[in-house]
Amino acid sequence: MLIQYTPTRSIVGDGSNYQIEAKLKRYDCSDRPEGKEHKALSGKTEYTVYRLEEEYLCQTVPLILTYTDLARWREFKRSCAFGEFFTFDAYGTAAAADFPQQVQLKYKSFKEQRQKDGRFIFSFTTVQVIA
């Protein structure tokens, strides 16, 4: 997995784009329509669709991180937490891109978990607007 983002709430960054590479343990996709439903007294149902979003639930494998690597993950979370776009490539690397996409973090979806052995697991949901 490759994440490229621009730090907006700099912790370790200087304002230029940064990359994070890691392996994914989980990468699940689901479609989510955004809109509303109205059911009339006659029983007819009317739908108003605003957009269709693809959500990807991502979880990394346990990672051994240096203090700088951990700060970079936290900087990514803070820089993209409020709808900022970033580039996400689930199966690509910096050396070989696979299918990079412009996505957003789902609000409050980023989780950091520290294992007993000191490794970290990060989970988050990316959102891409389809139509």
C-alpha positions in Angstrom: 0.0 0.0 0.0 1.2 3.5 -0.8 -0.2 6.7 0.7 0.9 10.1 -0.6 -0.3 13.2 1.2 0.5 16.8 1.8 1.0 17.6 5.5 -1.3 20.4 6.5 -0.8 20.1 10.3 3.0 19.6 10.2 4.5 17.5 12.9 7.5 16.1 11.0 6.8 17.6 7.6 8.0 20.7 5.9 5.0 21.2 3.6 6.1 18.9 0.7 4.3 15.7 -0.2 5.1 12.6 1.9 4.7 8.9 1.3 3.9 6.0 3.6 4.3 2.4 2.5 3.0 -0.6 4.4 1.3 -4.0 3.7 -2.4 -4.4 4.0 -3.9 -7.2 6.0 -7.5 -6.2 5.2 -8.9 -4.3 2.2 -12.7 -4.6 1.9 -14.9 -2.6 -0.5 -18.5 -1.6 -0.1 -20.7 0.8 -2.1 -22.6 3.4 -0.1 -25.4 5.4 -1.8 -26.0 8.9 -0.3 -29.5 10.2 -0.6 -32.9 10.0 0.9 -36.0 7.8 0.6 -39.6 9.0 0.7 -42.6 6.6 1.0 -45.9 8.1 -0.1 -49.3 7.2 1.5 -50.1 5.3 -1.7 -47.1 3.0 -0.9 -44.9 4.2 -3.7 -41.3 4.8 -2.7 -39.3 7.6 -4.2 -35.5 7.9 -4.0 -33.3 10.9 -4.3 -29.7 10.0 -4.9 -27.0 12.6 -4.2 -24.0 10.4 -5.0 -22.6 6.9 -4.8 -19.4 6.4 -2.8 -17.1 3.4 -2.6 -15.7 2.8 0.9 -12.6 0.7 1.5 -11.9 -0.6 5.0 -8.2 -0.9 5.3 -6.0 -2.4 8.0 -2.3 -2.8 8.0 -0.3 -5.8 9.1 1.5 -5.2 12.5 4.3 -2.7 11.9 7.6 -2.1 13.7 8.0 1.6 13.6 10.6 4.1 14.6 9.6 7.3 16.4 9.7 9.2 13.0 7.6 6.6 11.3 5.0 6.7 14.0 5.0 10.5 13.8 4.5 10.3 10.1 1.4 8.1 10.5 0.0 10.5 13.1 0.7 13.4 10.8 -1.1 11.6 8.0 -4.1 11.2 10.3 -4.2 14.8 11.3 -3.5 16.2 7.8 -6.3 14.2 6.2 -8.9 13.9 9.0 -11.3 16.6 7.8 -11.9 15.6 4.1 -8.5 16.5 2.6 -7.8 14.4 -0.5 -4.7 12.1 -0.7 -3.5 9.5 -3.1 -4.0 5.9 -2.1 -2.7 2.8 -4.0 -3.7 -0.4 -2.2 -1.3 -2.7 -4.1 1.3 -0.3 -5.4 4.6 1.0 -4.0 6.7 4.1 -4.7 8.7 2.1 -7.2 5.8 0.5 -9.0 2.3 2.0 -9.0 -0.7 -0.3 -9.4 -3.9 1.9 -9.3 -3.5 5.2 -7.5 -6.7 6.9 -6.6 -7.7 10.3 -5.1 -9.6 9.5 -1.9 -10.6 11.0 1.5 -10.5 9.5 5.0 -13.9 8.8 6.4 -14.5 11.1 9.3 -13.3 9.6 12.6 -12.4 6.2 11.0 -8.6 6.3 11.6 -7.6 4.0 14.5 -4.2 3.3 16.0 -3.6 0.1 18.0 -0.4 -0.7 19.8 0.2 -4.4 20.3 1.8 -5.9 23.4 5.0 -6.6 21.5 5.3 -2.9 20.5 4.1 -3.2 16.9 1.4 -0.9 15.6 -1.7 -1.7 13.5 -3.5 1.1 11.8 -7.0 0.9 10.4 -9.0 3.5 8.5 -11.7 3.8 5.8 -11.1 5.6 2.5 -14.0 7.1 0.6 -14.1 7.7 -3.2 -17.0 9.5 -4.8 -18.1 7.5 -7.9 -21.1 9.5 -9.2 
